[in-house]
């Protein structure tokens, strides 16, 4: 499904969707399963999501530049 989506949308749009999916899954597990979040866990989760977002955006931008060139 990810490959099919990537063929239909821009790489940056796919990267944003991927990050939002991760945020949704984490939020869903907190609400539905009642997972407790400590301050340290929250900070770690935020750093991990920010890292994935930065990596995805940079990679998408590089691939977009390759297509333009």
Secondary structure, DSSP 8 states (H G I E B T S, - for coil): -HHHHHHHS-HHHHHHHHHHHHHHHHHHHHHHH-----HHHHHHHHHHHHHHHHHHHHHHHHHHHHHH-
